Amino acid sequence: MIGLSVVDIKNFMAGMLTGNMFDKFYLRDGEIQTFTEFHLGGYLNRPYFDSKEWETMEGRKFCLWSEVKPFAFQMIRGKKLPVSFRMVFQLSDENTQWFLKKYRPSVGEEEIGGFFMNITYEHQKLVCTSGISYKVFMKDKVLEQCWDDTVCQYFKQNHIAFEKM
């Protein structure tokens, strides 16, 4: 687990809200505080979808950020910055498969709950914390280091300046 302090918040926000930086990530949970508090639950609401629409979800449990982003943008946009926000992004199933194939960890996929980026903005500071959720206790931290390195590389590829905390 690492913490990254984002240097150029405006650039990051553009990538998150109008770009496609997190579009392929699941939104697990979110909260935005402006004039009131908005909660963004990431679970797909099965009763909302007809059977044909549900089939297109291909067994997903969570919304993609691309599906939620327009609503978050409406809540945040304007002349005033939000008081705070918090977003928990999870690597999609497809990208989890890519990551595990690339690093071939000693732990099986069934023992991993997910790869996460927790984004927090408050007091005019934006921080990203990386993390892995395991379903079993793990002594080996190699996979965590690989994920931390991947998050740093992802920020660099998206031209997000950061400082390690």
Order of alpha helices (4+ residues) and beta strands (2+ residues): beta-alpha-beta-beta-alpha-beta-alpha-beta-alpha-beta-beta-alpha-beta
